[in-house]
Amino acid sequence: MKATYCPHCNVTFRTPGALTRHIERISRPFSCPQEGCTFRGASNRDLKRHLASNVHPESSAAVLFCPVAGCKYARTSGKGFSRRDHLKRHVRTRHPGIHQRGSSSSQPEGNGSASCGDSDDL
């Protein structure tokens, strides 16, 4: 099998497909459309995650809230998560025993009495 080299960094790859993925990753072709933002992602998924973050609030996706009433990340606080994996980690670490099933901004808060820690999970 013929070795394939990256013309930018001289790394060797076994297959042309691996080289293609490498070049896409290092060239970061997915640029943020927001004026003045310098973000460049390796994939469309990276760009979508960037846009859904709180970096550009005017283009952010729905905020995800903690289902535990009284938590500083509950809907009533106005502070939530832009990523589902961060919400899941928060619930798992701050509210053990509560089974989270994809809380979103449209779901009601639970009536649990557990309180949230003060550390910032984002």
MMTF fields as JSON, N, C-alpha, C and O atoms, coordinates in Angstrom:
{
  "mmtfVersion": "1.0.0",
  "mmtfProducer": "UNKNOWN",
  "numBonds": 487,
  "numAtoms": 488,
  "numGroups": 122,
  "numChains": 1,
  "numModels": 1,
  "chainsPerModel": [1],
  "groupsPerChain": [122],
  "chainIdList": ["A"],
  "bondAtomList": [4, 2, 8, 6, 12, 10, 16, 14, 20, 18, 24, 22, 28, 26, 32, 30, 36, 34, 40, 38, 44, 42, 48, 46, 52, 50, 56, 54, 60, 58, 64, 62, 68, 66, 72, 70, 76, 74, 80, 78, 84, 82, 88, 86, 92, 90, 96, 94, 100, 98, 104, 102, 108, 106, 112, 110, 116, 114, 120, 118, 124, 122, 128, 126, 132, 130, 136, 134, 140, 138, 144, 142, 148, 146, 152, 150, 156, 154, 160, 158, 164, 162, 168, 166, 172, 170, 176, 174, 180, 178, 184, 182, 188, 186, 192, 190, 196, 194, 200, 198, 204, 202, 208, 206, 212, 210, 216, 214, 220, 218, 224, 222, 228, 226, 232, 230, 236, 234, 240, 238, 244, 242, 248, 246, 252, 250, 256, 254, 260, 258, 264, 262, 268, 266, 272, 270, 276, 274, 280, 278, 284, 282, 288, 286, 292, 290, 296, 294, 300, 298, 304, 302, 308, 306, 312, 310, 316, 314, 320, 318, 324, 322, 328, 326, 332, 330, 336, 334, 340, 338, 344, 342, 348, 346, 352, 350, 356, 354, 360, 358, 364, 362, 368, 366, 372, 370, 376, 374, 380, 378, 384, 382, 388, 386, 392, 390, 396, 394, 400, 398, 404, 402, 408, 406, 412, 410, 416, 414, 420, 418, 424, 422, 428, 426, 432, 430, 436, 434, 440, 438, 444, 442, 448, 446, 452, 450, 456, 454, 460, 458, 464, 462, 468, 466, 472, 470, 476, 474, 480, 478, 484, 482],
  "bondOrderList": [1, 1, 1, 1, 1, 1, 1, 1, 1, 1, 1, 1, 1, 1, 1, 1, 1, 1, 1, 1, 1, 1, 1, 1, 1, 1, 1, 1, 1, 1, 1, 1, 1, 1, 1, 1, 1, 1, 1, 1, 1, 1, 1, 1, 1, 1, 1, 1, 1, 1, 1, 1, 1, 1, 1, 1, 1, 1, 1, 1, 1, 1, 1, 1, 1, 1, 1, 1, 1, 1, 1, 1, 1, 1, 1, 1, 1, 1, 1, 1, 1, 1, 1, 1, 1, 1, 1, 1, 1, 1, 1, 1, 1, 1, 1, 1, 1, 1, 1, 1, 1, 1, 1, 1, 1, 1, 1, 1, 1, 1, 1, 1, 1, 1, 1, 1, 1, 1, 1, 1, 1],
  "groupList": [{"groupName": "MET", "atomNameList": ["N", "CA", "C", "O"], "elementList": ["N", "C", "C", "O"], "formalChargeList": [0, 0, 0, 0], "bondAtomList": [1, 0, 2, 1, 3, 2], "bondOrderList": [1, 1, 2], "singleLetterCode": "M", "chemCompType": "L-PEPTIDE LINKING"}, {"groupName": "LYS", "atomNameList": ["N", "CA", "C", "O"], "elementList": ["N", "C", "C", "O"], "formalChargeList": [0, 0, 0, 0], "bondAtomList": [1, 0, 2, 1, 3, 2], "bondOrderList": [1, 1, 2], "singleLetterCode": "K", "chemCompType": "L-PEPTIDE LINKING"}, {"groupName": "ALA", "atomNameList": ["N", "CA", "C", "O"], "elementList": ["N", "C", "C", "O"], "formalChargeList": [0, 0, 0, 0], "bondAtomList": [1, 0, 2, 1, 3, 2], "bondOrderList": [1, 1, 2], "singleLetterCode": "A", "chemCompType": "L-PEPTIDE LINKING"}, {"groupName": "THR", "atomNameList": ["N", "CA", "C", "O"], "elementList": ["N", "C", "C", "O"], "formalChargeList": [0, 0, 0, 0], "bondAtomList": [1, 0, 2, 1, 3, 2], "bondOrderList": [1, 1, 2], "singleLetterCode": "T", "chemCompType": "L-PEPTIDE LINKING"}, {"groupName": "TYR", "atomNameList": ["N", "CA", "C", "O"], "elementList": ["N", "C", "C", "O"], "formalChargeList": [0, 0, 0, 0], "bondAtomList": [1, 0, 2, 1, 3, 2], "bondOrderList": [1, 1, 2], "singleLetterCode": "Y", "chemCompType": "L-PEPTIDE LINKING"}, {"groupName": "CYS", "atomNameList": ["N", "CA", "C", "O"], "elementList": ["N", "C", "C", "O"], "formalChargeList": [0, 0, 0, 0], "bondAtomList": [1, 0, 2, 1, 3, 2], "bondOrderList": [1, 1, 2], "singleLetterCode": "C", "chemCompType": "L-PEPTIDE LINKING"}, {"groupName": "PRO", "atomNameList": ["N", "CA", "C", "O"], "elementList": ["N", "C", "C", "O"], "formalChargeList": [0, 0, 0, 0], "bondAtomList": [1, 0, 2, 1, 3, 2], "bondOrderList": [1, 1, 2], "singleLetterCode": "P", "chemCompType": "L-PEPTIDE LINKING"}, {"groupName": "HIS", "atomNameList": ["N", "CA", "C", "O"], "elementList": ["N", "C", "C", "O"], "formalChargeList": [0, 0, 0, 0], "bondAtomList": [1, 0, 2, 1, 3, 2], "bondOrderList": [1, 1, 2], "singleLetterCode": "H", "chemCompType": "L-PEPTIDE LINKING"}, {"groupName": "ASN", "atomNameList": ["N", "CA", "C", "O"], "elementList": ["N", "C", "C", "O"], "formalChargeList": [0, 0, 0, 0], "bondAtomList": [1, 0, 2, 1, 3, 2], "bondOrderList": [1, 1, 2], "singleLetterCode": "N", "chemCompType": "L-PEPTIDE LINKING"}, {"groupName": "VAL", "atomNameList": ["N", "CA", "C", "O"], "elementList": ["N", "C", "C", "O"], "formalChargeList": [0, 0, 0, 0], "bondAtomList": [1, 0, 2, 1, 3, 2], "bondOrderList": [1, 1, 2], "singleLetterCode": "V", "chemCompType": "L-PEPTIDE LINKING"}, {"groupName": "PHE", "atomNameList": ["N", "CA", "C", "O"], "elementList": ["N", "C", "C", "O"], "formalChargeList": [0, 0, 0, 0], "bondAtomList": [1, 0, 2, 1, 3, 2], "bondOrderList": [1, 1, 2], "singleLetterCode": "F", "chemCompType": "L-PEPTIDE LINKING"}, {"groupName": "ARG", "atomNameList": ["N", "CA", "C", "O"], "elementList": ["N", "C", "C", "O"], "formalChargeList": [0, 0, 0, 0], "bondAtomList": [1, 0, 2, 1, 3, 2], "bondOrderList": [1, 1, 2], "singleLetterCode": "R", "chemCompType": "L-PEPTIDE LINKING"}, {"groupName": "GLY", "atomNameList": ["N", "CA", "C", "O"], "elementList": ["N", "C", "C", "O"], "formalChargeList": [0, 0, 0, 0], "bondAtomList": [1, 0, 2, 1, 3, 2], "bondOrderList": [1, 1, 2], "singleLetterCode": "G", "chemCompType": "PEPTIDE LINKING"}, {"groupName": "LEU", "atomNameList": ["N", "CA", "C", "O"], "elementList": ["N", "C", "C", "O"], "formalChargeList": [0, 0, 0, 0], "bondAtomList": [1, 0, 2, 1, 3, 2], "bondOrderList": [1, 1, 2], "singleLetterCode": "L", "chemCompType": "L-PEPTIDE LINKING"}, {"groupName": "ILE", "atomNameList": ["N", "CA", "C", "O"], "elementList": ["N", "C", "C", "O"], "formalChargeList": [0, 0, 0, 0], "bondAtomList": [1, 0, 2, 1, 3, 2], "bondOrderList": [1, 1, 2], "singleLetterCode": "I", "chemCompType": "L-PEPTIDE LINKING"}, {"groupName": "GLU", "atomNameList": ["N", "CA", "C", "O"], "elementList": ["N", "C", "C", "O"], "formalChargeList": [0, 0, 0, 0], "bondAtomList": [1, 0, 2, 1, 3, 2], "bondOrderList": [1, 1, 2], "singleLetterCode": "E", "chemCompType": "L-PEPTIDE LINKING"}, {"groupName": "SER", "atomNameList": ["N", "CA", "C", "O"], "elementList": ["N", "C", "C", "O"], "formalChargeList": [0, 0, 0, 0], "bondAtomList": [1, 0, 2, 1, 3, 2], "bondOrderList": [1, 1, 2], "singleLetterCode": "S", "chemCompType": "L-PEPTIDE LINKING"}, {"groupName": "GLN", "atomNameList": ["N", "CA", "C", "O"], "elementList": ["N", "C", "C", "O"], "formalChargeList": [0, 0, 0, 0], "bondAtomList": [1, 0, 2, 1, 3, 2], "bondOrderList": [1, 1, 2], "singleLetterCode": "Q", "chemCompType": "L-PEPTIDE LINKING"}, {"groupName": "ASP", "atomNameList": ["N", "CA", "C", "O"], "elementList": ["N", "C", "C", "O"], "formalChargeList": [0, 0, 0, 0], "bondAtomList": [1, 0, 2, 1, 3, 2], "bondOrderList": [1, 1, 2], "singleLetterCode": "D", "chemCompType": "L-PEPTIDE LINKING"}],
  "groupTypeList": [0, 1, 2, 3, 4, 5, 6, 7, 5, 8, 9, 3, 10, 11, 3, 6, 12, 2, 13, 3, 11, 7, 14, 15, 11, 14, 16, 11, 6, 10, 16, 5, 6, 17, 15, 12, 5, 3, 10, 11, 12, 2, 16, 8, 11, 18, 13, 1, 11, 7, 13, 2, 16, 8, 9, 7, 6, 15, 16, 16, 2, 2, 9, 13, 10, 5, 6, 9, 2, 12, 5, 1, 4, 2, 11, 3, 16, 12, 1, 12, 10, 16, 11, 11, 18, 7, 13, 1, 11, 7, 9, 11, 3, 11, 7, 6, 12, 14, 7, 17, 11, 12, 16, 16, 16, 16, 17, 6, 15, 12, 8, 12, 16, 2, 16, 5, 12, 18, 16, 18, 18, 13],
  "groupIdList": [1, 2, 3, 4, 5, 6, 7, 8, 9, 10, 11, 12, 13, 14, 15, 16, 17, 18, 19, 20, 21, 22, 23, 24, 25, 26, 27, 28, 29, 30, 31, 32, 33, 34, 35, 36, 37, 38, 39, 40, 41, 42, 43, 44, 45, 46, 47, 48, 49, 50, 51, 52, 53, 54, 55, 56, 57, 58, 59, 60, 61, 62, 63, 64, 65, 66, 67, 68, 69, 70, 71, 72, 73, 74, 75, 76, 77, 78, 79, 80, 81, 82, 83, 84, 85, 86, 87, 88, 89, 90, 91, 92, 93, 94, 95, 96, 97, 98, 99, 100, 101, 102, 103, 104, 105, 106, 107, 108, 109, 110, 111, 112, 113, 114, 115, 116, 117, 118, 119, 120, 121, 122],
  "secStructList": [7, 7, 7, 3, 3, 7, 6, 6, 6, 7, 7, 3, 3, 1, 1, 2, 2, 2, 2, 2, 2, 2, 2, 2, 2, 2, 2, 7, 7, 3, 3, 7, 7, 1, 6, 6, 7, 7, 7, 3, 3, 1, 1, 2, 2, 2, 2, 2, 2, 2, 2, 2, 1, 6, 6, 1, 4, 4, 4, 7, 7, 7, 7, 5, 7, 5, 1, 5, 6, 6, 7, 6, 6, 5, 4, 4, 4, 6, 7, 7, 5, 1, 1, 2, 2, 2, 2, 2, 2, 2, 2, 2, 2, 2, 1, 6, 6, 7, 7, 7, 7, 7, 7, 7, 6, 6, 1, 7, 7, 5, 7, 7, 7, 7, 7, 7, 7, 1, 1, 7, 7, 7],
  "xCoordList": [0.842, 0.0, 0.891, 1.856, 0.564, 1.367, 1.046, -0.12, 2.078, 1.896, 1.462, 1.896, 0.613, 0.13, 0.59, 0.396, 1.19, 1.755, 0.929, 0.417, 0.814, 0.165, 1.158, 2.292, 0.748, 1.663, 1.944, 2.882, 1.129, 1.285, 2.212, 2.972, 2.152, 2.925, 3.729, 4.372, 3.704, 4.476, 4.134, 4.969, 2.939, 2.481, 2.064, 1.494, 2.346, 2.028, 0.689, 0.387, -0.111, -1.401, -1.466, -0.902, -2.151, -2.252, -3.215, -3.032, -4.245, -5.249, -5.479, -5.264, -5.911, -6.234, -7.372, -7.385, -8.322, -9.433, -8.966, -9.465, -8.006, -7.455, -6.745, -6.832, -6.05, -5.386, -6.424, -6.247, -7.49, -8.546, -9.141, -9.308, -9.466, -10.022, -9.034, -9.423, -7.762, -6.721, -6.661, -6.614, -6.663, -6.577, -7.807, -7.685, -8.99, -10.199, -10.096, -10.494, -9.558, -9.436, -8.466, -8.746, -7.332, -6.344, -6.671, -6.225, -7.445, -7.773, -8.967, -9.145, -9.785, -10.946, -11.775, -11.789, -12.454, -13.16, -14.492, -15.069, -14.989, -16.301, -16.145, -15.832, -16.364, -16.178, -17.488, -18.556, -17.392, -18.565, -19.018, -18.195, -20.33, -20.826, -20.997, -21.25, -20.863, -21.043, -19.886, -18.72, -20.211, -19.189, -18.227, -18.65, -16.947, -15.924, -15.516, -14.555, -16.217, -15.884, -14.819, -14.926, -13.804, -12.703, -12.79, -11.854, -13.91, -14.04, -13.992, -14.615, -13.237, -13.193, -13.245, -12.436, -14.201, -14.364, -13.945, -13.91, -13.628, -13.224, -14.425, -14.285, -15.612, -16.81, -18.013, -17.977, -19.069, -20.315, -20.86, -21.457, -20.652, -21.094, -20.387, -21.013, -19.084, -18.343, -18.93, -19.088, -19.251, -19.822, -21.185, -21.472, -22.03, -23.351, -23.224, -23.971, -22.28, -22.057, -21.615, -22.072, -20.734, -20.266, -21.439, -21.58, -22.276, -23.406, -24.44, -25.118, -24.56, -25.525, -25.005, -25.768, -23.716, -23.143, -23.573, -24.241, -23.196, -23.573, -22.628, -22.679, -21.776, -20.846, -21.617, -21.269, -22.656, -23.491, -24.939, -25.693, -25.344, -26.693, -27.805, -28.852, -27.598, -28.642, -28.896, -29.942, -27.949, -28.13, -28.172, -28.143, -28.24, -28.175, -29.432, -30.536, -29.228, -30.343, -31.038, -30.599, -32.099, -32.854, -31.959, -31.062, -32.221, -31.473, -32.103, -33.327, -31.273, -31.73, -31.608, -30.563, -32.677, -32.706, -32.685, -33.136, -32.153, -32.152, -33.59, -34.319, -34.009, -35.381, -35.614, -36.751, -34.581, -34.719, -35.072, -34.301, -36.249, -36.693, -35.703, -35.235, -35.391, -34.469, -33.019, -32.178, -32.709, -31.335, -30.996, -31.861, -29.735, -29.374, -29.404, -29.276, -29.571, -29.698, -31.134, -31.371, -32.084, -33.495, -34.051, -33.445, -35.192, -35.817, -36.016, -35.828, -36.391, -36.669, -35.433, -35.555, -34.257, -33.026, -32.639, -31.92, -33.124, -32.767, -31.409, -31.027, -30.68, -29.356, -29.472, -29.918, -29.08, -29.192, -27.97, -26.887, -28.159, -27.077, -27.389, -28.546, -26.371, -26.567, -26.313, -26.641, -25.722, -25.413, -26.033, -25.929, -26.683, -27.349, -26.363, -26.705, -25.145, -24.19, -23.778, -23.501, -23.732, -23.421, -24.573, -24.339, -25.817, -26.97, -26.972, -27.189, -26.734, -26.72, -25.643, -25.878, -24.456, -23.373, -23.746, -23.478, -24.357, -24.789, -25.764, -25.586, -26.793, -27.794, -27.153, -27.448, -26.287, -25.628, -24.745, -24.722, -24.019, -23.076, -23.687, -23.286, -24.64, -25.219, -26.502, -26.853, -27.193, -28.47, -28.501, -29.327, -27.61, -27.577, -28.934, -29.609, -29.309, -30.579, -31.711, -32.758, -31.521, -32.545, -32.218, -31.102, -33.174, -32.955, -33.419, -34.603, -32.495, -32.76, -33.12, -32.409, -34.214, -34.627, -34.76, -35.864, -33.645, -33.653, -34.438, -35.332, -34.135, -34.792, -34.531, -33.438, -35.522, -35.333, -36.068, -36.727, -35.957, -36.575, -38.093, -38.756, -38.666, -40.11, -40.676, -41.894, -39.811, -40.293, -40.39, -39.568, -41.395, -41.525, -40.417, -39.821, -40.151, -39.153, -39.724, -40.935, -38.841, -39.254, -39.533, -39.266, -40.071, -40.349, -39.417, -39.752, -38.24, -37.26, -36.776, -36.834, -36.301, -35.859, -34.345, -33.821, -33.64, -32.182, -31.708, -32.299, -30.655, -30.133, -28.896, -28.223, -28.619, -27.5, -26.268, -26.35, -25.11, -23.851, -23.537, -24.143, -22.613, -22.279, -21.266, -21.061, -20.625, -19.61, -20.269, -21.381, -19.583, -20.096, -19.697, -18.505, -20.67, -20.38, -20.086, -19.651, -20.301, -20.044, -18.607, -18.122],
  "yCoordList": [-1.176, 0.0, 1.243, 1.324, 2.192, 3.395, 4.376, 4.652, 4.892, 5.878, 7.21, 7.572, 7.922, 9.213, 10.266, 10.107, 11.327, 12.363, 13.643, 14.022, 14.288, 15.6, 16.634, 16.696, 17.445, 18.447, 19.603, 20.375, 19.713, 20.815, 20.473, 21.324, 19.22, 18.877, 17.582, 17.154, 16.956, 15.742, 14.538, 13.649, 14.491, 13.323, 12.264, 12.59, 10.999, 9.893, 9.264, 9.078, 8.936, 8.279, 7.033, 6.992, 6.027, 4.751, 4.804, 4.107, 5.636, 5.686, 7.129, 8.067, 7.296, 8.642, 9.285, 10.499, 8.462, 8.985, 9.574, 10.61, 8.908, 9.418, 10.75, 11.663, 10.854, 12.114, 13.216, 14.339, 12.901, 13.883, 14.401, 15.608, 13.483, 13.889, 14.774, 15.764, 14.414, 15.194, 16.617, 17.589, 16.732, 18.053, 18.89, 20.088, 18.277, 19.011, 19.504, 20.626, 18.655, 19.009, 20.174, 21.09, 20.137, 21.199, 22.48, 23.561, 22.368, 23.57, 24.313, 25.502, 23.633, 24.227, 25.093, 26.317, 24.464, 25.206, 25.84, 26.607, 25.539, 26.032, 27.278, 27.181, 28.453, 29.735, 30.257, 30.048, 30.936, 31.554, 32.732, 33.555, 32.821, 33.912, 35.234, 36.266, 35.217, 36.442, 37.406, 37.013, 38.645, 39.652, 39.806, 39.971, 39.751, 39.928, 38.664, 38.688, 37.557, 36.304, 35.568, 35.454, 35.077, 34.391, 32.872, 32.176, 32.342, 30.889, 30.204, 30.651, 29.105, 28.23, 26.804, 26.41, 26.023, 24.648, 23.645, 23.939, 22.45, 21.377, 20.707, 20.044, 20.875, 20.241, 21.16, 22.113, 20.859, 21.602, 21.447, 22.374, 20.279, 20.036, 20.986, 21.512, 21.206, 22.158, 23.56, 24.26, 23.967, 25.292, 25.411, 26.426, 24.389, 24.423, 24.513, 25.249, 23.766, 23.82, 25.224, 25.753, 25.815, 27.174, 28.151, 28.971, 28.069, 28.987, 28.779, 29.723, 27.541, 27.25, 27.653, 27.704, 27.935, 28.344, 29.772, 30.413, 30.253, 31.61, 32.666, 33.822, 32.289, 33.241, 34.3, 35.48, 33.876, 34.781, 34.608, 33.862, 35.285, 35.083, 35.306, 34.665, 36.204, 36.481, 35.307, 35.252, 34.36, 33.205, 31.898, 30.823, 31.974, 30.769, 29.923, 30.428, 28.625, 27.683, 27.784, 28.531, 27.044, 27.054, 26.71, 25.873, 27.372, 27.105, 25.909, 25.778, 25.041, 23.859, 24.14, 24.6, 23.865, 24.179, 22.925, 21.858, 23.078, 21.994, 21.765, 22.73, 20.511, 20.223, 20.356, 20.217, 20.618, 20.685, 22.106, 23.04, 22.258, 23.566, 24.094, 23.35, 25.364, 25.981, 25.934, 26.602, 25.176, 25.095, 26.402, 27.014, 26.824, 28.075, 27.956, 28.964, 26.745, 26.534, 26.167, 25.681, 26.398, 26.132, 27.266, 28.333, 27.028, 28.004, 29.358, 30.399, 29.352, 30.602, 31.482, 32.695, 30.889, 31.678, 32.352, 33.351, 31.796, 32.328, 31.869, 32.162, 31.153, 30.668, 29.181, 28.413, 28.77, 27.367, 26.9, 27.475, 25.856, 25.235, 25.312, 25.183, 25.519, 25.54, 24.167, 23.92, 23.269, 21.926, 20.873, 20.942, 19.894, 18.824, 18.019, 17.607, 17.787, 17.001, 17.733, 17.089, 19.061, 19.816, 19.726, 19.6, 19.79, 19.638, 18.256, 18.129, 17.227, 15.857, 15.694, 15.077, 16.247, 16.155, 16.9, 16.42, 18.062, 18.84, 18.037, 17.933, 17.47, 16.702, 15.486, 15.178, 14.799, 13.611, 13.943, 13.19, 15.065, 15.384, 16.202, 16.043, 17.066, 17.94, 17.407, 17.778, 16.553, 16.028, 14.51, 13.995, 13.776, 12.317, 11.703, 12.152, 10.696, 10.025, 10.528, 9.887, 11.658, 12.178, 11.663, 11.844, 11.029, 10.489, 11.518, 11.851, 12.016, 13.065, 12.445, 11.574, 12.895, 12.399, 13.552, 13.898, 14.138, 15.183, 16.411, 16.807, 17.031, 18.273, 19.323, 19.39, 20.129, 21.218, 22.437, 22.383, 23.518, 24.756, 24.661, 25.502, 23.66, 23.547, 22.594, 22.465, 21.923, 20.984, 21.653, 22.511, 21.274, 21.865, 21.394, 20.337, 22.203, 21.824, 20.759, 20.684, 19.938, 18.958, 19.651, 20.845, 18.912, 19.516, 18.987, 19.011, 18.506, 17.999, 19.097, 20.277, 18.714, 19.705, 19.803, 20.567, 19.052, 19.098, 20.469, 21.078, 20.947, 22.249, 22.065, 21.036, 23.06, 23.013, 23.604, 24.575, 23.0, 23.542, 24.872, 25.233, 25.591, 26.913, 26.914, 27.945, 25.778, 25.795, 25.84, 25.345, 26.432, 26.598, 25.406, 25.164, 24.643, 23.428, 23.689, 22.776, 24.867, 25.149, 25.326, 25.577],
  "zCoordList": [0.0, 0.0, 0.0, 0.759, -0.841, -0.977, 0.154, 0.434, 0.79, 1.852, 1.241, 0.148, 1.949, 1.508, 2.511, 3.717, 2.021, 2.886, 2.822, 1.768, 3.962, 4.011, 3.489, 3.965, 2.517, 1.973, 2.94, 2.739, 3.983, 4.932, 6.089, 6.553, 6.559, 7.762, 7.619, 8.577, 6.45, 6.153, 7.023, 7.193, 7.571, 8.316, 7.301, 6.26, 7.603, 6.7, 7.071, 8.25, 6.055, 6.254, 5.394, 4.301, 5.888, 5.162, 3.99, 2.993, 4.115, 3.05, 2.599, 3.367, 1.361, 0.886, 1.693, 1.898, 2.146, 2.945, 4.265, 4.705, 4.894, 6.156, 5.916, 6.737, 4.796, 4.448, 4.222, 4.693, 3.513, 3.25, 4.553, 4.721, 5.488, 6.792, 7.543, 8.162, 7.487, 8.154, 7.587, 8.342, 6.278, 5.644, 5.978, 6.237, 5.977, 6.357, 7.795, 8.109, 8.661, 10.07, 10.273, 11.046, 9.583, 9.796, 9.026, 9.411, 7.942, 7.17, 7.762, 7.497, 8.556, 9.225, 8.262, 8.386, 7.317, 6.279, 6.7, 5.929, 7.892, 8.305, 9.171, 10.357, 8.571, 9.249, 9.815, 9.24, 10.947, 11.56, 10.697, 10.296, 10.406, 9.569, 10.323, 9.701, 11.646, 12.428, 12.172, 12.216, 11.91, 11.626, 12.803, 13.947, 12.511, 13.532, 14.261, 15.031, 14.044, 14.72, 13.908, 12.687, 14.589, 13.906, 14.004, 13.611, 14.525, 14.679, 13.323, 12.36, 13.265, 12.093, 12.605, 13.446, 12.099, 12.538, 11.488, 10.293, 11.963, 11.064, 10.412, 9.384, 11.004, 10.448, 10.622, 11.401, 9.89, 10.024, 11.443, 11.99, 12.03, 13.405, 14.376, 15.296, 14.173, 15.009, 14.89, 15.891, 13.667, 13.445, 14.116, 14.751, 13.986, 14.619, 16.136, 16.781, 16.705, 18.153, 18.565, 19.578, 17.783, 18.062, 18.038, 18.945, 17.012, 16.886, 17.989, 18.396, 18.472, 19.533, 20.91, 21.874, 21.002, 22.287, 22.59, 21.779, 23.736, 24.123, 23.57, 23.992, 22.642, 22.039, 21.255, 21.288, 20.556, 19.768, 20.23, 19.605, 21.312, 21.858, 20.844, 20.931, 19.882, 18.898, 17.96, 17.314, 17.875, 16.996, 17.776, 17.177, 19.093, 19.918, 19.8, 19.591, 19.94, 19.96, 21.315, 22.19, 21.481, 22.727, 23.908, 23.808, 25.026, 26.25, 26.941, 26.973, 27.492, 28.211, 29.698, 30.161, 30.458, 31.877, 32.736, 32.321, 33.941, 34.922, 35.385, 35.612, 35.527, 35.939, 37.444, 37.895, 38.221, 39.675, 40.098, 39.876, 40.712, 41.189, 42.216, 43.078, 42.122, 43.06, 42.629, 43.231, 41.619, 41.118, 40.401, 39.775, 40.494, 39.828, 38.306, 37.611, 37.774, 36.335, 35.945, 34.839, 36.846, 36.553, 35.688, 35.586, 35.078, 34.186, 34.869, 34.241, 36.142, 36.843, 37.001, 37.172, 36.946, 37.087, 35.776, 35.767, 34.674, 33.368, 32.873, 31.74, 33.711, 33.323, 33.026, 33.878, 31.838, 31.467, 30.701, 30.817, 29.922, 29.167, 27.685, 27.284, 26.872, 25.425, 24.821, 23.66, 25.62, 25.127, 26.031, 27.256, 25.403, 26.143, 26.991, 28.099, 26.492, 27.271, 28.547, 29.559, 28.518, 29.735, 30.733, 31.935, 30.248, 31.137, 31.77, 32.975, 30.979, 31.512, 32.572, 33.611, 32.313, 33.295, 34.576, 35.678, 34.433, 35.589, 36.446, 37.66, 35.818, 36.562, 37.215, 38.37, 36.5, 37.036, 38.241, 39.214, 38.183, 39.258, 40.387, 41.54, 40.089, 41.116, 41.73, 42.85, 41.023, 41.505, 41.339, 40.584, 42.035, 41.881, 42.235, 43.162, 41.503, 41.759, 40.889, 40.806, 40.244, 39.337, 37.95, 37.465, 37.316, 35.971, 34.959, 34.898, 34.174, 33.202, 31.859, 31.358, 31.288, 29.97, 28.995, 28.574, 28.644, 27.614, 27.974, 27.226, 29.096, 29.469, 28.403, 27.839, 28.133, 27.183, 27.697, 28.736, 26.983, 27.423, 27.415, 28.023, 26.745, 26.686, 27.727, 27.845, 28.486, 29.481, 30.84, 31.16, 31.663, 32.991, 33.912, 33.706, 34.94, 35.924, 36.833, 37.043, 37.371, 38.359, 39.671, 39.813, 40.642, 41.927, 42.999, 44.183, 42.592, 43.54, 44.464, 44.119, 45.63, 46.6, 46.68, 47.49, 45.864, 45.903, 45.456, 44.565, 46.07, 45.673, 44.817, 44.874, 44.043, 43.116, 43.767, 44.519, 43.466, 43.96, 43.311, 42.301, 43.872, 43.37, 42.247, 41.606, 41.991, 40.937, 39.575, 39.391, 38.632, 37.283, 36.439, 36.252, 35.915, 35.162, 33.696, 32.994, 33.224, 31.819, 31.677, 30.574]
}
